[in-house]
Amino acid sequence: MNLSQQQWSSQLAADDNALVLDVRTPDECAEGIIPTAVMIDIYKGQGFIYQVEELDKSKNIYVYCKAGGRSAQACAIMNQLGFSNTYNLLGGFMEWEGEVVLP
């Protein structure tokens, strides 16, 4: 499900069963990540799938990338793998105005 920056941020803040997933490259992540984010590079292909499969499917997964395209793709892949609650951050990290930490 696609959520605006405001929806994603407020829903995440109120969610006690949340996992934040950053699907950008390591170089992109070095510029900063959303706090608590797990980093799994979607460009790893099959490696991405292997790592994602290890995540808890009962969690609500909040996914972001740089602009929202790769994270939408990641949500689609995860839905096919049996994740029922994935939320894509529209506009991605470029438009993020919340807290940022270094990985």
C-alpha positions in Angstrom: 0.0 0.0 0.0 1.3 3.4 -0.9 1.3 6.0 1.8 2.1 9.7 1.7 5.0 11.0 3.8 2.5 12.2 6.5 0.5 9.0 6.5 3.6 6.8 6.6 5.2 8.8 9.4 2.1 9.0 11.7 1.1 5.4 11.1 4.7 4.2 11.8 4.8 6.3 15.0 1.7 4.6 16.3 2.6 1.1 15.3 4.1 -1.2 18.0 4.5 -4.0 15.5 6.6 -2.1 12.9 9.7 -2.9 11.0 11.4 -0.2 8.8 13.1 -1.5 5.7 15.5 0.6 3.6 16.1 -1.0 0.1 18.7 1.5 -1.1 22.3 0.8 -1.9 25.0 0.9 0.8 26.3 4.1 -0.7 22.9 5.7 -0.5 22.4 4.5 3.1 25.7 6.0 4.1 24.0 9.5 3.7 21.6 8.6 6.5 18.7 6.3 7.3 15.4 6.5 9.0 16.0 5.4 12.7 15.8 1.6 13.3 15.8 0.8 9.6 17.0 -2.6 8.4 19.1 -2.2 5.2 18.6 -4.8 2.4 19.7 -3.6 -1.1 17.0 -4.5 -3.6 19.7 -4.5 -6.3 21.0 -7.8 -4.8 18.4 -9.7 -6.8 18.1 -13.2 -5.4 20.1 -12.1 -2.4 17.5 -9.5 -1.6 14.8 -12.2 -1.6 16.9 -14.5 0.7 17.4 -11.7 3.2 13.7 -10.5 3.1 12.5 -14.1 3.6 14.3 -14.0 7.0 12.1 -11.1 8.2 9.1 -11.6 10.5 6.0 -11.8 8.2 3.8 -10.9 11.2 5.3 -7.4 11.3 4.0 -4.3 9.5 6.8 -3.5 7.1 7.4 0.2 6.2 9.6 0.2 3.1 11.5 3.2 1.6 14.1 3.9 -1.0 15.4 7.2 -2.5 12.2 8.3 -4.4 9.6 5.6 -4.0 10.1 3.4 -7.1 12.3 0.6 -5.8 10.4 0.4 -2.5 7.1 0.0 -4.4 8.8 -2.9 -6.3 10.1 -4.3 -3.0 6.5 -4.2 -1.5 5.2 -6.1 -4.6 7.9 -8.8 -4.2 7.3 -9.1 -0.5 3.5 -9.5 -1.0 4.3 -12.4 -3.4 6.5 -13.9 -0.6 3.6 -13.8 1.8 4.0 -10.5 3.6 0.5 -9.1 4.1 1.3 -5.7 5.5 3.8 -3.6 3.5 3.7 0.1 3.3 5.6 2.1 0.6 6.8 5.6 1.4 5.7 7.8 -1.6 8.5 10.3 -2.5 11.0 8.2 -0.6 14.0 9.4 1.5 14.4 12.5 -0.7 11.2 14.0 0.7 11.6 12.6 4.2 11.4 15.3 6.9 11.6 13.1 9.9 14.6 12.0 12.0 17.6 10.7 10.2 20.6 8.8 11.7 23.8 7.4 10.3 23.8 3.6 9.9 
